[in-house]
Amino acid sequence: LQLLAFAQFGEARHNAAEAVRDGGVTTVGAMLTRAFGGVAWAPTVGVRVSYTDESNRNGRPDLARQSPLLRVFASISPDERWRISVGLTAFKQHYGGTDVNFGTTRSDDALSLDALVNYAISTQWSLRAEGLIYRQRSNQDLYDTNRKAASVKLRFHY
């Protein structure tokens, strides 16, 4: 059983044309993971919650946002060479002021499903396949997003 708490602070700086977007970013959260080592297939389950606050340093509340996030995940190892993982992430983005172009305050909801399969070819080589389905809906249609991604990676561990 593992409990992890975290905090991250940073600055978002943009090039001259986008400097109006400069701001600070603060994220706090926690993750709880439970591994079942003595059980067949060594399952692991977990949950992560976080909250991100992005401020704007140039008096543009429409470019500031708050984002709560929830992620649940699980993995299994059918044998010692294989690891299969899935995760589901949901988050919201609430912006701090009326958008100058749309005349409304932007609000987004997003959901993603990800999966990966890792196969240890040897102690130094592994093959990994990843997939992602992502959907974001916004009250400002311009920001609606649908994405699907897949990748295959060959890794050398030294």
MOCORTA-V692175 format. One line per field, one symbol per residue. psi: psi as a letter, one per 40 degrees, with the letter a starting at -180 (. if undefined). A space follows every 50 residues. Layout:
psi = ???
This chain:
psi = hhhhiiihiiihhiiddedeeiaihhhiaihhhhhgdeihefihiiihii hhhhiheffgdeeiihhiihhiiiiigdieeihhiiihhhiihhieihhd ddeihihihihihiiihhhhdaediihhhiihhhhhhiehddehhhihii ihhhihh.
